[in-house]
Amino acid sequence: MIEKLFMFTKAQVSSGIGGIVDYIIMILCTELLNIHYTISIAIGGIIGAIINFSLNKTWTFQSKTSSYKYSSRRQFSRFAIVVINSIALKAAGTYYFTTFYRIDYEISRIITDLIVSIVFNYTLQRHWVFRKERS
């Protein structure tokens, strides 16, 4: 139980680092370059995802006792599928909260990120992308 909690905490730290970069890029693209926030979410999401993948592979899900089930190439392919869907969920969720609840896009994005990160990203990355070999 402690090990799973520690892994979850590491995943949230990794996600937070990638998410901060992602969020800053979204704000810069939207506010300075006048790109619509849904497009800015995709731009920031791609850059944040590269950071997140690197941290997850080398730190979050890395284990000295068990190896990954899939090659790095296959992990990256699976990760890309998760990221594409994650970006779509974040853009749609942010648009939804901003449009229908009249919440500023910056706040809507944080709300959406929390939901998508914990429910969608963590679960798929742990059990599908960075799956371990069975002992």
Number of C-alpha atoms within 10 A of each C-alpha: 6 7 8 9 10 12 17 18 13 17 24 18 16 19 25 18 16 23 23 13 17 23 23 15 20 25 19 15 19 17 13 9 10 11 15 12 21 20 15 23 25 21 17 23 27 17 15 23 23 16 18 23 23 14 20 21 18 10 14 23 20 16 12 5 7 12 15 17 15 16 10 13 9 13 20 18 13 17 22 17 12 20 21 15 15 20 22 16 17 26 23 15 20 25 21 16 18 17 13 8 10 11 15 13 19 14 13 21 24 15 15 19 24 14 14 18 18 15 11 15 20 18 13 16 21 17 10 16 28 26 17 18 10 8 6
